[in-house]
């Protein structure tokens, strides 16, 4: 697999995970 593509996929996955985590915390503490 292309290294740049792998890095992009990992970055996107981490970003999505962070967004979901932030949304969950916001909902719980709202």
C-alpha positions, 0 to 999 in steps of 0.5 A, a space after each residue: 500500500 502507498 505510504 501516503 495513502 496509509 497515513 491519510 487513512 490513519 489520519 482520517 480514522 483518528 479525526 473521525 474517532 475524535 469527533 465521535 468522542 467529542 460528540 459523545 462527551 458533549 451529549 453526556 454532559 449537556 
